Amino acid sequence: MDATIGIYLLVIFGILIACGFPIAIAIACSSICIMLSVMPMKVVAITAGQKLATGMDSFSLLAVPFFVLAGNIMNQGGIAKRLVNFAFLFVGKIPGSLSHVNVLSNMMFGSVSGSAVAAAAAVGKTLLPQIKSTGLNLPVASAINIASCPTGMLIPPSNGLIVYSVVSGGTSIGALFLAGYVPGILMGLGCMIVGFIYFKLKPELAGNQTRVSYTLSEKLKITWQALPSLGLIIVVIGSIIGGICTATEAACMAVLYSLLFSWIYKAINLETLKSISKDTIHISAMVLFLIGASTVMSYIMAYAHLPQMISEALLSISDNKIVILLIINLTLLIVGMFMDMTPAILIFTPIFLPVTTALGIDPVHFGIIITFNLCIGIVTPPVGTALFVGCSVSNLKIEQVIKPLLPLIFAEIAILMVVTYVPELSLYLPRLTGLLQ
C-alpha cells in the first residue's frame, strides 16, 4: 500500500505539471489528493494546514526575503556597471576579454544579488553595446553569459543553500556558504577556459576587441566605485562565519547596507522603493508558499515511506559510493532540465539525503552537489530560466545559442563530477574555519 501511495503521488504531481499548473499548486494539490484517499476530510484539513504553516515557520527562512530585498535594492543602484568595470581590471587583456569580463561580473553580481536570472539580465545588458560594437560573436558571448550566470547561486549568499539547510534538518548555513566558494569559482573558471579555447581556435569570433589598459588613478577610481558592492559580501559572510550573527540577521544587515549606499548614490527614490518592495513580496511569497506546500508533500512521502524505498532501491543496485553518486547526479541533471532550483531542492533533498548519509557523505557536501546540479539545470532546455533570459537579452533564438552553449555545459558537468568525487573542494574551507569537524 505504501508503494502505491508514493507512485500515485508522483503520477498526479507529474500530470498537474504537464497540464501547466504552477509547481507550488501542483505540489499542494497532489499531496492533498493523496491525503484524502487515506484520511478523513477533517483530518486532512487540519494536518495539511498545520504542515503548511510549520513549513514556513522557520527563523532561518526569514533570510530569504531579506536577501531578495537587498539584491533588488542593489540591482537598482547601477551595481552591474561598477562590477563590470572592476572585472576589466583583471581580465581586460585576455583574448576575448569581454566574455571573460562577463563571467567574472556574473560571479560577483550573482553573489551580491543571489539570482542567476538577474545576473544574466543585468550584466548581459550592460555589456551588450560593447559586444556589438567590437564584433564579438553574439551567440558565443550570449552562451558564455548564460552558462556563467548561475555561479552566484553557489558563491554565497545563496537562497538555494538556505532552503537546503532548512529542508535537510538544519545543516549549518555558514558551512554551506563557505563550501560553495570553491565549486562556484571552478564553475566560472570552466566557462573562462572554454571561452579562451573558442577565441584561440577561432580568433575571428573575438571581433576587433582592443586590450584594455588603465592608469593607476583609473584603477583606484574603479576599485573605489566597486568596493561598496563587494563590501556587502564581506559584511554578510564575515558576520556569519565570525559568529557575530545568524544568516537571517546578516540578511537584515545586508538590507540596511544596500539602503545606505543606494541613498548615498541617490540610486533609489520612494517610487522605486515601492516597486522594489512589491517585487520582493511577490518573489518571497512564491518561495515561502512553495516551501510550505513542499512540507505537506514531504509529510506524505514520509507517510508512504517513499524516501526509504528509494534509498533501498538505489542501494540494491550497488553499495558503491561512486555508482550511487553518479546515478543521483544523472537524476538531478535531468530533473534540473524541467524544474527550477527551489522546488527541486525541496522535493529531492528528503529523497536522496538518507541515501548519501548512509554512504557516509557529509550533508554539507551533498548540499553543494545538489545545488551545482540544479545550477546547470537552469541553463539547459527545455525550461531553463537563465537560458530564456539570456537569449532575450541578446535578442537571439535558442537554437542560435545552443551550439556554442553545449561545450560550456559539458565543461560544467565535468567540474560537477570533480566536485562530487573530491569532497575536500567543498569541505576544506568549512573545516579550516572550524564550522565542520
C-alpha positions as CSV (number, residue, x, y, z in Angstrom):
1,M,0.0,0.0,0.0
2,D,2.8,2.4,0.9
3,A,4.5,1.9,-2.5
4,T,1.1,2.5,-4.3
5,I,0.6,5.8,-2.4
6,G,4.1,7.0,-3.4
7,I,3.6,6.1,-7.0
8,Y,0.1,7.8,-7.2
9,L,1.6,10.9,-5.6
10,L,4.3,11.2,-8.2
11,V,1.9,10.4,-11.1
12,I,-0.6,13.1,-10.0
13,F,2.2,15.6,-9.5
14,G,3.6,14.8,-13.0
15,I,0.1,15.2,-14.6
16,L,-0.5,18.5,-13.0
17,I,2.9,19.8,-14.1
18,A,2.3,18.6,-17.6
19,C,-1.1,20.4,-17.6
20,G,0.7,23.7,-16.9
21,F,-0.1,24.1,-13.2
22,P,2.3,26.3,-11.2
23,I,4.6,24.0,-9.4
24,A,3.6,25.1,-5.9
25,I,-0.1,24.4,-6.7
26,A,0.8,21.1,-8.3
27,I,2.7,20.1,-5.1
28,A,-0.1,21.1,-2.8
29,C,-2.9,19.6,-4.9
30,S,-1.2,16.2,-5.5
31,S,-0.4,16.0,-1.8
32,I,-3.9,16.8,-0.6
33,C,-5.4,14.3,-3.2
34,I,-3.3,11.5,-1.7
35,M,-4.1,12.6,1.8
36,L,-7.9,12.5,1.0
37,S,-7.5,8.9,-0.2
38,V,-6.2,7.7,3.2
39,M,-7.6,10.2,5.8
40,P,-10.9,11.7,6.6
41,M,-11.6,15.2,5.3
42,K,-11.4,16.9,8.8
43,V,-8.0,15.3,9.5
44,V,-6.7,16.3,6.0
45,A,-7.8,19.9,6.6
46,I,-6.1,20.2,10.0
47,T,-3.0,18.2,9.1
48,A,-2.4,20.0,5.7
49,G,-2.9,23.4,7.4
50,Q,-0.5,22.6,10.2
51,K,2.2,21.3,7.9
52,L,1.8,24.3,5.5
53,A,2.2,26.7,8.4
54,T,5.0,24.9,10.2
55,G,6.9,24.5,6.9
56,M,7.1,28.3,6.7
57,D,7.6,28.8,10.4
58,S,11.4,28.9,10.4
59,F,13.7,31.7,11.6
60,S,16.3,30.7,9.0
61,L,13.8,31.1,6.2
62,L,13.4,34.8,7.1
63,A,16.9,35.3,5.4
64,V,15.3,34.5,2.0
65,P,13.0,37.6,1.7
66,F,15.7,39.9,3.3
67,F,18.4,38.7,0.8
68,V,15.9,39.1,-2.1
69,L,15.2,42.7,-0.9
70,A,18.9,43.5,-0.5
71,G,19.6,42.2,-4.0
72,N,16.7,44.1,-5.5
73,I,17.8,47.3,-3.9
74,M,21.4,46.9,-5.2
75,N,20.2,46.0,-8.6
76,Q,18.6,49.5,-8.9
77,G,21.9,51.2,-7.9
78,G,24.0,50.6,-11.1
79,I,25.8,47.7,-9.4
80,A,26.3,45.8,-12.7
81,K,28.2,48.6,-14.4
82,R,30.5,49.1,-11.4
83,L,31.3,45.4,-11.2
84,V,31.8,45.1,-15.0
85,N,34.4,48.0,-14.9
86,F,36.1,46.3,-11.9
87,A,36.2,43.0,-13.8
88,F,38.0,44.7,-16.7
89,L,41.0,45.3,-14.3
90,F,41.6,41.6,-14.0
91,V,40.8,40.1,-17.4
92,G,40.7,43.0,-19.8
93,K,43.9,42.0,-21.5
94,I,42.9,38.3,-22.2
95,P,41.8,37.4,-25.8
96,G,38.0,37.7,-25.9
97,S,38.2,39.9,-22.9
98,L,34.5,41.0,-23.0
99,S,33.4,37.4,-22.4
100,H,35.8,36.9,-19.5
101,V,34.6,40.1,-18.0
102,N,31.1,38.8,-18.4
103,V,32.0,35.6,-16.4
104,L,33.8,37.5,-13.7
105,S,31.0,40.1,-13.4
106,N,28.4,37.3,-13.2
107,M,30.3,35.7,-10.4
108,M,30.4,39.0,-8.4
109,F,26.9,40.2,-9.3
110,G,25.3,36.8,-8.6
111,S,26.9,36.6,-5.2
112,V,25.5,40.0,-4.3
113,S,22.0,39.6,-5.8
114,G,21.7,35.9,-5.2
115,S,19.9,35.5,-8.6
116,A,21.3,33.8,-11.7
117,V,18.5,35.3,-13.8
118,A,19.2,38.9,-12.5
119,A,22.9,38.4,-13.3
120,A,22.2,37.2,-16.8
121,A,19.9,40.2,-17.5
122,A,21.9,43.0,-15.7
123,V,25.4,42.0,-16.8
124,G,24.3,40.9,-20.3
125,K,22.5,44.3,-20.9
126,T,25.5,46.2,-19.6
127,L,27.9,44.5,-21.9
128,L,25.7,44.1,-25.0
129,P,26.6,47.5,-26.6
130,Q,30.3,46.8,-26.3
131,I,29.8,43.3,-27.7
132,K,28.0,44.6,-30.7
133,S,30.5,47.5,-31.3
134,T,33.6,45.2,-31.1
135,G,32.1,42.5,-33.3
136,L,32.4,39.8,-30.7
137,N,30.4,36.8,-31.9
138,L,27.0,37.3,-30.3
139,P,25.9,33.7,-30.0
140,V,29.2,32.7,-28.3
141,A,29.0,35.8,-26.0
142,S,25.4,35.0,-25.1
143,A,26.2,31.4,-24.4
144,I,29.0,32.4,-22.0
145,N,26.7,34.8,-20.3
146,I,24.1,32.2,-19.8
147,A,26.5,29.4,-18.7
148,S,28.2,31.6,-16.1
149,C,25.3,33.4,-14.5
150,P,24.5,30.5,-12.1
151,T,27.9,30.8,-10.4
152,G,26.3,33.3,-7.9
153,M,23.9,30.5,-6.8
154,L,27.0,28.7,-5.4
155,I,29.0,31.6,-4.3
156,P,27.2,32.9,-1.2
157,P,24.9,34.3,-0.1
158,S,22.7,31.7,-1.9
159,N,19.0,31.4,-1.3
160,G,19.2,27.8,-2.6
161,L,21.7,26.8,0.1
162,I,19.4,28.4,2.8
163,V,16.5,26.4,1.6
164,Y,18.6,23.2,1.6
165,S,19.7,24.0,5.1
166,V,16.1,24.1,6.3
167,V,14.9,21.1,4.4
168,S,17.9,19.0,5.3
169,G,17.2,19.3,9.0
170,G,19.4,22.3,10.0
171,T,22.7,21.8,8.1
172,S,24.9,24.8,9.1
173,I,24.2,27.7,6.7
174,G,27.7,29.2,7.4
175,A,29.3,25.9,6.5
176,L,27.2,25.7,3.3
177,F,28.1,29.2,2.3
178,L,31.8,28.6,2.7
179,A,31.5,25.3,0.9
180,G,30.1,27.0,-2.1
181,Y,33.1,29.2,-2.8
182,V,35.5,26.8,-4.5
183,P,32.9,25.0,-6.6
184,G,31.4,28.3,-7.7
185,I,34.8,29.7,-8.7
186,L,35.6,26.5,-10.5
187,M,32.4,26.8,-12.5
188,G,33.3,30.3,-13.5
189,L,36.9,29.3,-14.4
190,G,35.5,26.5,-16.5
191,C,33.4,29.0,-18.5
192,M,36.5,31.2,-19.0
193,I,38.6,28.3,-20.2
194,V,36.1,27.2,-22.7
195,G,35.8,30.9,-23.9
196,F,39.6,31.1,-24.1
197,I,39.7,28.0,-26.3
198,Y,36.9,29.4,-28.5
199,F,38.8,32.6,-29.2
200,K,42.2,30.9,-29.5
201,L,41.0,28.3,-32.1
202,K,38.8,30.9,-34.0
203,P,40.2,34.4,-33.4
204,E,37.6,35.9,-35.7
205,L,35.0,35.1,-33.1
206,A,36.6,37.7,-30.8
207,G,36.0,40.5,-33.2
208,N,38.2,43.6,-33.0
209,Q,38.5,43.9,-29.3
210,T,41.4,46.1,-28.1
211,R,43.2,45.1,-24.9
212,V,42.1,47.5,-22.1
213,S,44.7,49.2,-20.0
214,Y,44.2,51.7,-17.2
215,T,46.3,54.3,-15.5
216,L,46.8,53.9,-11.7
217,S,44.3,56.7,-11.0
218,E,41.7,55.0,-13.1
219,K,42.3,51.7,-11.4
220,L,41.9,53.3,-8.0
221,K,38.7,55.1,-9.1
222,I,37.1,51.9,-10.5
223,T,38.1,49.9,-7.4
224,W,36.7,52.6,-5.1
225,Q,33.4,52.6,-7.0
226,A,33.1,48.8,-6.8
227,L,34.0,48.5,-3.1
228,P,30.6,49.2,-1.7
229,S,29.1,46.3,-3.7
230,L,31.9,44.0,-2.8
231,G,31.7,45.1,0.8
232,L,28.3,43.6,1.1
233,I,29.7,40.2,0.6
234,I,32.3,40.8,3.3
235,V,29.7,42.1,5.7
236,V,27.3,39.2,5.2
237,I,29.7,36.3,5.0
238,G,32.2,37.7,7.6
239,S,29.4,38.3,10.2
240,I,28.1,34.7,9.7
241,I,31.4,33.0,9.8
242,G,32.7,35.1,12.6
243,G,29.7,34.1,14.7
244,I,28.6,37.7,15.1
245,C,25.1,37.0,13.8
246,T,22.9,34.4,12.1
247,A,22.1,34.2,8.4
248,T,18.8,35.9,9.0
249,E,20.4,38.8,11.0
250,A,23.1,39.1,8.3
251,A,20.4,39.4,5.7
252,C,18.8,42.2,7.7
253,M,22.3,43.9,7.8
254,A,22.5,43.5,4.0
255,V,19.2,45.3,3.5
256,L,20.4,48.2,5.7
257,Y,23.8,48.3,4.0
258,S,22.3,48.3,0.5
259,L,19.8,51.0,1.5
260,L,22.5,53.2,2.9
261,F,24.7,53.1,-0.2
262,S,21.6,53.5,-2.5
263,W,20.8,56.6,-0.6
264,I,24.4,57.9,-0.8
265,Y,24.5,57.3,-4.6
266,K,20.9,58.6,-4.9
267,A,20.1,55.4,-6.8
268,I,16.5,55.0,-5.5
269,N,13.6,57.1,-4.5
270,L,10.2,56.4,-2.9
271,E,8.7,55.3,-6.2
272,T,11.5,52.8,-7.0
273,L,11.4,51.6,-3.4
274,K,7.7,50.9,-3.7
275,S,8.4,48.9,-6.9
276,I,11.3,47.0,-5.2
277,S,9.1,46.2,-2.2
278,K,6.3,44.8,-4.5
279,D,8.8,42.7,-6.4
280,T,10.3,41.4,-3.2
281,I,6.9,40.5,-1.7
282,H,6.0,38.7,-4.9
283,I,9.2,36.6,-5.1
284,S,9.2,35.9,-1.3
285,A,5.5,34.8,-1.3
286,M,6.1,32.4,-4.1
287,V,9.2,30.9,-2.4
288,L,7.6,30.6,1.0
289,F,4.3,29.1,-0.3
290,L,6.4,26.7,-2.3
291,I,8.3,25.7,0.9
292,G,5.0,25.3,2.8
293,A,3.5,23.1,0.1
294,S,6.6,21.0,-0.1
295,T,6.4,20.4,3.6
296,V,2.9,18.8,3.0
297,M,4.4,16.7,0.2
298,S,7.3,15.6,2.5
299,Y,4.8,14.5,5.1
300,I,3.0,12.3,2.6
301,M,6.3,10.9,1.2
302,A,7.3,10.0,4.8
303,Y,3.9,8.5,5.4
304,A,4.3,6.4,2.3
305,H,8.0,5.6,3.3
306,L,9.0,6.8,-0.2
307,P,12.5,8.1,0.8
308,Q,13.3,4.7,2.4
309,M,12.0,2.8,-0.6
310,I,14.1,4.8,-3.0
311,S,17.1,4.5,-0.7
312,E,16.7,0.7,-0.6
313,A,16.2,0.6,-4.3
314,L,19.4,2.6,-5.0
315,L,21.5,0.6,-2.5
316,S,20.1,-2.6,-4.0
317,I,21.6,-1.6,-7.4
318,S,25.0,-1.0,-5.8
319,D,26.6,-0.1,-2.4
320,N,29.4,1.6,-4.3
321,K,29.5,5.3,-3.4
322,I,30.8,6.2,-6.9
323,V,28.0,4.4,-8.7
324,I,25.3,5.8,-6.4
325,L,26.5,9.4,-6.7
326,L,26.7,9.0,-10.5
327,I,23.0,7.9,-10.5
328,I,22.0,10.8,-8.2
329,N,23.9,13.3,-10.4
330,L,22.3,12.0,-13.6
331,T,18.8,12.1,-12.0
332,L,19.3,15.7,-10.8
333,L,20.7,16.8,-14.1
334,I,17.5,15.5,-15.8
335,V,15.3,17.0,-13.1
336,G,17.0,20.4,-13.4
337,M,16.1,20.5,-17.1
338,F,12.4,20.5,-16.2
339,M,12.2,22.0,-12.7
340,D,13.6,25.2,-11.0
341,M,16.1,25.1,-8.2
342,T,14.0,25.7,-5.1
343,P,11.2,23.1,-5.8
344,A,13.8,20.6,-6.8
345,I,15.8,21.1,-3.6
346,L,12.6,20.8,-1.6
347,I,11.4,17.6,-3.2
348,F,14.6,15.7,-3.8
349,T,16.6,16.5,-0.7
350,P,14.4,14.3,1.6
351,I,14.6,11.5,-1.0
352,F,18.4,11.5,-1.7
353,L,19.8,12.8,1.6
354,P,19.1,9.5,3.5
355,V,20.9,7.6,0.7
356,T,24.0,9.8,0.8
357,T,24.0,9.9,4.6
358,A,24.0,6.1,4.6
359,L,27.1,6.2,2.4
360,G,28.9,8.5,4.8
361,I,28.6,11.6,2.6
362,D,28.6,14.9,4.6
363,P,25.3,16.8,4.3
364,V,27.3,19.9,3.5
365,H,29.0,18.2,0.6
366,F,25.7,16.9,-0.7
367,G,24.1,20.3,-0.4
368,I,26.8,21.6,-2.9
369,I,26.3,18.6,-5.2
370,I,22.5,19.1,-5.5
371,T,22.9,22.9,-5.9
372,F,25.6,22.5,-8.5
373,N,23.4,20.1,-10.5
374,L,20.4,22.4,-10.4
375,C,22.6,25.4,-11.4
376,I,23.4,23.5,-14.6
377,G,19.7,22.8,-15.0
378,I,18.6,26.4,-15.2
379,V,20.8,26.9,-18.4
380,T,19.6,23.8,-20.2
381,P,16.5,23.5,-22.4
382,P,13.6,22.9,-22.4
383,V,12.7,25.2,-19.4
384,G,16.0,26.7,-18.3
385,T,15.1,30.2,-17.0
386,A,18.6,31.6,-17.4
387,L,18.6,30.3,-21.0
388,F,15.5,32.1,-21.9
389,V,16.5,35.4,-20.2
390,G,20.0,35.3,-21.7
391,C,18.5,34.8,-25.2
392,S,16.0,37.6,-24.7
393,V,18.8,40.0,-23.6
394,S,20.8,39.3,-26.8
395,N,17.7,39.0,-28.9
396,L,18.7,35.6,-30.2
397,K,16.8,32.4,-30.8
398,I,17.6,29.5,-28.5
399,E,18.7,27.4,-31.5
400,Q,21.4,30.0,-32.3
401,V,22.8,29.8,-28.7
402,I,22.6,26.0,-28.2
403,K,25.6,25.0,-30.3
404,P,28.2,27.3,-28.5
405,L,26.4,26.6,-25.2
406,L,26.9,22.8,-25.3
407,P,30.7,22.8,-24.7
408,L,30.2,25.1,-21.7
409,I,27.5,22.7,-20.3
410,F,29.8,19.7,-20.8
411,A,32.6,21.6,-19.0
412,E,30.4,22.4,-16.1
413,I,29.3,18.7,-15.9
414,A,32.9,17.7,-15.8
415,I,33.6,20.2,-13.0
416,L,30.5,18.8,-11.2
417,M,32.0,15.3,-11.3
418,V,35.2,16.6,-9.8
419,V,33.4,18.4,-7.1
420,T,31.3,15.3,-6.4
421,Y,34.2,12.9,-6.1
422,V,36.7,15.3,-4.4
423,P,34.7,16.3,-1.3
424,E,37.6,18.4,0.1
425,L,36.9,21.0,-2.6
426,S,33.7,21.8,-0.8
427,L,34.6,20.9,2.8
428,Y,38.1,22.4,3.1
429,L,37.0,25.9,3.9
430,P,34.3,25.0,6.4
431,R,36.8,22.7,8.2
432,L,39.5,25.4,8.1
433,T,37.2,27.8,9.9
434,G,36.0,25.3,12.4
435,L,32.4,25.1,11.1
436,L,32.9,21.4,10.4
437,Q,34.9,18.8,12.3
